[in-house]
Amino acid sequence: MLEFGLSPLLLFKNADINKNGVVSLEELEKSIKKLLPEESLSVEEIVSIMKALDKNGNGELDEKEFISTIGEARNHNVTVIKRETTNKNAGSDRN
């Protein structure tokens, strides 16, 4: 999401589809699919993203949680979520 050059606040406001001030798992999934239509993330991957962003563990993302996590990632030039990929030529041992 950071590659698009969108501000964390704008990303949050777009993800908060029903405008209730928090982003649910369903809203997060829809937002990711809208921003990255070529990706096919599994439910487990979406849940992992939610857990990484949901600092207070209540199952929803408030504006502060979302913006602070995205901001931290930008400040440290890191990816918040790394998607596991499998190499079909390698063995099936993944850790």
HUZI-V845812 format. One record per helix or strand of 2 or more residues. SS is the DSSP state (~ for helix, > for strand). FROM is the first residue (numbers start at 1). TO is the last residue. Records with the same first field share a line. If there is no record, write none. Layout:
# HUZI-V845812
SS->FROM-TO + FROM-TO
This chain:
# HUZI-V845812
~->2-4 + 8-15 + 25-35 + 43-53 + 63-75
>->22-23 + 61-62
